Amino acid sequence: MIVAATLWSIAGVVTRHLAPSLQTEGRFEITFWRSLFAAIFVGGYFLLIRRQGWRPLVATGWPGLLSGLMWAVMFIAFMLALTFTTVANTLLVLSLGPLITALLARAVLGIRIESRTWAAIAAATAGILWMATQAAPASSGGRPLLGMLIAFSVPVASAINLVTLQKTRARVDLVPAVFLGGAISAALMLPLAVPLQAAPRDLVLLAVLGFFQLGLPCMLMVVAARSLSAPAVSLLALLEVVLGPLWAWLGAGEVPAKATLAGGALVLAALVLNEVAALRASRR
C-alpha cells in the first residue's frame, strides 16, 4: 500500500512536464489518456501475463461492476473538481477520506475502529487541512461550491470501493475492476477531450501516468485491501498528498511552502505512529 501511494504521488511532477497548453486547457484529455492507458495496462496484464482473457472480469459479477464504477468516479471527479475550484479546496475535501471510510466500514462490516486509528485520522486530517488552508490561492473556474461537491464524490466513492473490496476479498478477485473503471472513465471523457492535441512526447508521459501512476498502484491497492482494514488503506493513501509536493519540488522546481512541510510532517507522524502501535498490538 505504501508503494501504491508513492506511485500515485508522481502525478503532479509528471504532469508538470506536459505541454503548457495541455496542462491549462486539456484536463479532460489528460484524464482520457490516463484512464485509457490504465485500462490497457490492466487488460494487458490479464491477457498477456495471466492469459485468462476476459474471464476474470466476468467472474467479478456485481461487486466488480460496483467497484469499477467507483474507480471511474474517482478517476474523473478529481480532475473535474479542479476545473471549478482550487487545489486547496479539493485537497481539503479529499482529506475526509479516512473518516468516511472508517464510518462506512463500521456501519457495513461491523469493524471496530481502534482509538489509535481515530487519533491518527484526526491528526492526519488536521495536517492536510493546514496544508490546504495555508496554500496560496489558485485560479479556478469560479464555482468553488460546485467544485467541492464534485470533489466530495472522491472520498465517498473511495470508501464504497474499499468496503466492497473488504466484503468480497475472500471470494472475488476485484483487480479486473480497475480495468473496468479505466474503460468507463475513458469512454466518458473522450467526447469532452476532442479535439485531441497531445504531442508524441506528451503521449509518452501520459502512458507513464496511466501505467505506473494509475493502473499499477490501483491494482496494488486491491491486493493490499485483502490484508489491511479499509481505514488502514485509506490512511496510508494519504501518503500521496504528502509525497506529491516533494516530487514536484525535486523534479519540477516547485518549492513547497512551510505550511506544506509542516502539514506533511504531521500526516507522516500520524501514519507512522499508527502503524507502530498496530505492530505492537499484533505482537501482543
VENMO-V335589 format. One record per helix or strand of 2 or more residues. SS is the DSSP state (helix for helix, strand for strand). FROM is the first residue (numbers start at 0). LEN is the number of residues. If there is no record, write none. Layout:
BEGIN
ss=SS from=FROM len=LEN
ss=SS from=FROM len=LEN
END
This chain:
BEGIN
ss=helix from=1 len=7
ss=helix from=10 len=5
ss=helix from=19 len=6
ss=helix from=26 len=23
ss=helix from=54 len=5
ss=helix from=60 len=24
ss=helix from=86 len=8
ss=helix from=96 len=13
ss=helix from=114 len=19
ss=helix from=143 len=25
ss=helix from=175 len=18
ss=helix from=199 len=25
ss=helix from=229 len=8
ss=helix from=238 len=14
ss=helix from=257 len=26
END
